């Protein structure tokens, strides 16, 4: 399922995650931690890969279209667990 959110919203979610969350998501999905970081706006394609994130410039950091929301959903579930 695709989803469109602002880049700043995506970064706020990432920044709200507790320590170790990137590694947890990577382990559960069988991805490298750098690929998970790239999903949230990182740019390390040497050690990680792209993951269907398309960024268009604009207000509030621009618009981000996510081709697959699995990582986002896991991040939101982790945030719910911590609240």
N, C-alpha and C positions, 0 to 999 in steps of 0.2 A: 504494500500500500504506500502511495506517495503522500508527502505532507509538505506544506510550505509554511515556513516560519521566518522570523527575522534572524539575522546573524547574531545580533546582540542577545536575543532570547536563547538561542542555542548555546552561546557562551555563558549566559547566566546559569543555565542548567548544569553545564560542565563545572563551572566554578562553585556550585553549591554541593557537588558530590563530595562525600567523605573521602579521606585518603584511602588509596588502594582500590577505588572503584574502577578505574580504567583497567587495571590488571584483572579484576574480578570479571568485568564484562568480556575482556579478551579471552580469559580462560573458559568461561561458560560458552562462548560462541566459537572457540577454536581459531581465533584471530590473533595477530600480533598486537601488542599494546600500542604500537605506533599507528597501526591502521585505525584503532579506536580513537586515538588522539587526532588523526587526520579527519575523522568524521566530525569532530567538534571544532574544526578550523585549523588544525595543525598542517604542516607542510613538509613532513619528513617522508618522502616517497622512496628514499634509499632503503630504509628499514621497514617501512610500512607500505601499504598500497592505498589506492583510492577506493572509495566505497559508495559511489553514487550520490555525491554531494555536489550540487550545482549552485554557485553563488552569483547573484546579479547585483551590481552596485545600486545603492539607493539609500534612503533614510534609515536610521536605526541599524546601521551596519550593512544594509542591503537585504535582499530576500534570498533565502536558502531553500532549494527544493531537494528534499530527501527522497531518493528512489526507494529506499527500504527503511522502515522506521523501527526495525528490531533493536538497534543500539539505543535509540532514543527511548523506546518503551522500557528497556532494561534500566536505563538511567533514571527514568521517572519512578520505576518500581523501587529502586534503591533509595531514592529520596523519600518515598512514602514510608519505607521501613524505618528510616532514621527519624521521622516525625512522630 
